[in-house]
Amino acid sequence: MKKRVALAYSGGLDTSVAVGWLGAELGYEVIAVAVDVGQDVDFEALRKRAIAAGAVEVEVVDAREELLADIAMPTLAANALYEGRYPLVSALSRPVIVHHLVAAARRHGASAVAHGATGKGNDQVRFEVGTRALAPDLETLAPVRVWGMSREETIDYAERHDIAVTVSKDRIYSIDANLWGRAIECGVLEDPWIAPPEDVFSLTVPVATEPIEVTIGFEQGVPVSFDGAELGLVDLVGELGRVAGSSGFGRVDMVEGRRVGIKSREIYECPAALALVMAHTDLEGLTLEHDVAHEKARLEPRFAELVYDGMWFSPLRQAMSAFMASTQRCVTGEVRIRFSPGGGAEVVGRRSPLGLYVYDLATYDTADAFRHEDAEGFVRLFGLGIQTWSARQGGAE
């Protein structure tokens, strides 16, 4: 029996070429594993493309609900934005893909798994560290790191070996998409001075001419309703993305620091993800006790870094998720967002049955419930330390 490898197959340029290359150059029988995370792909056509490229078997796994429930929601609980802007679109799908890739390798008796990530990217870390966490005995192959071809040379290789691919030298963008958003790179986008052409966008095409308001309902930190209608996660994220994107909201154009130490210009469109982070963060402002909120905010960037760096299966990420989950028990309520034509968005209302905002305490009306006379002693004690220091040191400069 020939040795087998389970390949994370996207149907794109690199993984399509990898199917043929792994067989021809390394002698593997390739099991192509395509994981549906909402990337809007014709999976029947993808299956045929993998077989035509040389795969002996193709598995297609519907993991859309898994992506949102098991990965995106714990990440939303942490309001995770890498470098304060990127909602971790590609990074979120990798743990799901690795999980099914390892499972397929076990089912088919494969001794290795493979991916189509490059040596410059973050995905190589996510695939390989994830695999080692789940199956340290499996070998991990990275054909793109080995063959050393440029993107144009890879297209030439595909043409010479009759491997069908969906890119051309004229439109050479690399796109990775799932329910949480799209990531676009390569081509003219590699020059950070050049504005991205409109043809790279599909989720954030502005057509709305008037402001649109939507109300998102949460239960224990998880979005459960859209404009009063209860929806499952897949449908809710899809509908929110459609409405938010119709105003042009959800674009991110940034130069980010990759794990391998280089800077990379990245274009993202994530209308639903960014809207949910905005709404969830605002609802936490209403429902979280302030010390918890402040400490959580301090930890959120670290959580985002762990996910970005491919450490989803690490004990630190798991421990931080346990903390984040404990903070969500009271994050229940509704948030109203207004999307403006041109891509603007703002929270214009929030309410919660568990909210910590108490009108009788917050109001400046004379009939409020706050005991103003208590403030004098509080302020005196609060400033006692600095008063003592100033007296001893001869005053502040």
HELIX and SHEET records of a PDB file:
HELIX    1   1 LEU A   13  LEU A   26  1                                  14    
HELIX    2   2 PHE A   43  ALA A   53  1                                  11    
HELIX    3   3 ARG A   64  GLU A   66  1                                   3    
HELIX    4   4 LEU A   67  ALA A   72  3                                   6    
HELIX    5   5 MET A   73  ALA A   77  1                                   5    
HELIX    6   6 VAL A   89  ARG A  107  1                                  19    
HELIX    7   7 ASP A  123  LEU A  134  1                                  12    
HELIX    8   8 PRO A  143  TRP A  147  1                                   5    
HELIX    9   9 ARG A  151  ARG A  160  1                                  10    
HELIX   10  10 GLY A  187  GLU A  190  5                                   4    
HELIX   11  11 GLU A  198  VAL A  200  5                                   3    
HELIX   12  12 LEU A  233  GLY A  245  1                                  13    
HELIX   13  13 PRO A  271  THR A  287  1                                  17    
HELIX   14  14 HIS A  290  TYR A  308  1                                  19    
HELIX   15  15 PRO A  315  THR A  327  1                                  13    
HELIX   16  16 GLN A  328  CYS A  330  5                                   3    
HELIX   17  17 TYR A  359  ALA A  362  1                                   4    
HELIX   18  18 ASP A  374  PHE A  382  1                                   9    
HELIX   19  19 LEU A  384  GLN A  393  1                                  10    
SHEET    1   A 5 GLU A  57  ASP A  62  0                                        
SHEET    2   A 5 GLU A  29  ASP A  36  1                                        
SHEET    3   A 5 ARG A   4  ALA A   8  1                                        
SHEET    4   A 5 ALA A 112  ALA A 114  1                                        
SHEET    5   A 5 GLU A 139  LEU A 141  1                                        
SHEET    1   B 4 SER A 174  ASN A 178  0                                        
SHEET    2   B 4 GLY A 181  GLU A 185 -1                                        
SHEET    3   B 4 LYS A 263  GLU A 269 -1                                        
SHEET    4   B 4 ARG A 251  GLY A 257 -1                                        
SHEET    1   C 5 ALA A 229  GLU A 230  0                                        
SHEET    2   C 5 VAL A 222  PHE A 226 -1                                        
SHEET    3   C 5 ILE A 212  GLU A 219 -1                                        
SHEET    4   C 5 GLY A 333  SER A 340 -1                                        
SHEET    5   C 5 GLY A 344  ARG A 351 -1                                        
END                                                                             
